[in-house]
């Protein structure tokens, strides 16, 4: 077996060994998750995915951050639904990581509560091609954790171990506190989500200014789902 085949076997084993994470059954949570192929909600994220792909592939970006101005539902739902959309492609494996340590908002979309004990990163299988990682860290020290070289190495090790085709990272909101700024150097690019009911043009300009100090803005997505 050559080196490439051995690495592929290791990757497949890493995915097959993951404990499962079931989709939520509560109506309120289900209504905002775009895992129903062909639905109007799913099609909107499929369109976003397809628009993003050329630039992602051309530039060789593999860590895609998703953030918003202030805490809310726009970024976690966009990160989750974009990951589900990308994972519907039969040739792709997607790793979704919730770096919003203080809120773990993506985990909340599964009806899952994160307790800050145990391994730093806990990864579960949502589908055969989508894995989801939460961070078991002190929510009161989110920025300190994100800035830690040890945390950054553990993040890189987790991503390398899963060997996904793309990693989507839900980031803390840009304007809430310093955790949002601490997370920006950990990604290749950032998709900014906008809540049309709450975010202002001034908020968006501030977010763009923060992001572009560290990496390019991939695009701006107007999130319209009620949640």
N, C-alpha and C positions, 0 to 999 in steps of 0.2 A: 504494500500500500504506500503510495507516494505521500509527500507532505500535505498536498492540497486535499486529498481524499481523507487523510487522517483528521485534518482540521474540520472538514465537513462532518465527519462522523461524531467528533466531539461536540460540534454545534447542535446536531440533531439530538444527541443524548441530553445536552443541557436543556433543550426545549421539552423533550419528552419526560424529563424528571420533575418538571414544575408542578406544584400542587395547583388545582384549579381554583378559579375565582368565578363564581356564578354571576350571571347578569341579574340585576334586581328585578323583583316581581311587582313591587309597589307601583301603582298606576302613575303617580306623580313623577317618579324617577324614570320609568319606562318611556314616558311621553317625550322626553328630551334626548333620548339615546338613539342615534341613527344607525342601528344595526339591521334594519329591515331593508334588504336590497330592493331597490326600485321605488321606495317611498319618496315623497317630495323632499322630506328632510334629508334622507340619504343622498339624493341627487345633488343637493346644494353642496354637500361636503365632497362628493365625487368631483364636482366641477372645480372646487377649490383645489383639491389634490392634483387634478390634471393641469390646472393653470400653473401650479407650483413646480411640477416635475421638471420641465426643461431647464430652469435655472438651477435647481438643486443638483441635477445630474451634471450639468455643464461645469459647475463650480466645485463639484466633489464634496458638497456639504453633507454631513451625516448626522449632525446634532441640530435639530430644529427646535428652537424655543418658541413657546406660545405665552404671551403675557397680555395684560391690560392695564389701564391706568390705576384703578382702585379695586379692592376686593369685590368680587361678584361672580356671576355665573358664566360670563362670556368666555373667559379664557379656559377654565377647566372643561366646559362642554365642547369648546372648539378643539382642544387638544385630544379629548377622548374620541370625538366623532371623526376627526381627521385621521387618527390612528386606526379606527375601525375601517374607514374608507380605504386607506392604504393597504391594510391587511386583507382586504377582499381580493387583491390582486394575487393570483395563485403562485406567483414566483417571488413573493416578498415576505420577509419576516420583519415585524415592527416591535420595537421596545418603547413603551410609554412609561415615563418616570415623573412622579409628582415631587417636584423640588420645592413646592410651597409648604415648607416644614411646619409653619405656624398654623396652617389651616387644613392641609391635605384635602383640598377641595375635590380633586378627582376621585379619591377614595370615597368621599361622601356621596358622589354620584352613583357609586355601587351600593350605597347603604352600609359602607364599611368604616369602622372606627379604628384609627391607628393608635396603638399604645406605644409610647417611646421606650420600649424595652426590646431586648433580643438583638438579632443582627442589624447592622446599620441599614442595609438594603434588604428588603423582603420582596421576592419576585414570585408572581403567580401567573398562570396561563388563563387568559380570557377566552381566546380561541386558539386553534392549533398554530396560528400565525401571528398572534398578538399576545405579548407578555406585558405585565404591568408591575412596576416596582414602586413601593412606598419607602419612605425614609423614617427610620425609628430614631428620632433625635429630639432633644429638648426644644419644644416650640418657643420657649422664651429666649433661646439663643440661636435663632435661625441664621442670622447673618454671620455670626461667629463660626457656626458649623460650615456654612458654604465657603467661607474664606480659608478654612483650614486645609493645609496641604494634604493631611491625612484623609479628609473627606473627599477632596478632589481626586486623590489616587484611588480611593475605594469606588468612586463613581466611574472612573476610567476602567477599573478592573471589572466592574459589573457589566459595562457596555461591551468590553472586549470578550468577556466570558459568554455573553449571549450572542455576540456576532450577528446582530440584526442588520438588515439592509439599511434601515434608517431608525434613529432614535428621536422620539418626540418628547420634549421635556416641558412640562407645565411649570412656569416660573412664578415666583411671587409677584404681586402687582408692582408696577414701576414706581408709583408715587406714594405708596402707603408707608414704607419705612426702608431702611437700608438693605433689607434682605433682597429686594428686587434688584438693586444695583449689584449686590454681591454675586448674584446668579448669572449676570450677563456674560462674564468672561468664560463661562462653562459651555457656551453654545456657539455654533458657527454663524447663525443668523436667527432673527426673531420675527415671528408673525405677530403683529399687533392686532388685538381684537377690540372692537368698539361696541359698547353698549349704547345704542342710540337714545335710550331713555335717560341716561345718566352722564355719560362722558361728554365733555365739551371740546371745542376746537383747541382751546388752550391746553387742556389735558393731553390731547394727542400730540401737540407740538412739544410739550415737555417730555413725553415718553420717547418720541423720536430722537430728541437731543440726547437723552440718557443712553439709548440703545446705540446710536451711531458713534459714540465714543469708544465702543468695544467691538461692534460687529455690524454688518449691514442689516437693514430692515428688509425682510423678505416681501412683505406686503401688509395691507390693512384689510381686515375682514370685519364687515358689519354683521354683528351677531344679533339676530332678531327673535330667537326662541324665547318664549315666556318661561321663566323658571324662578 
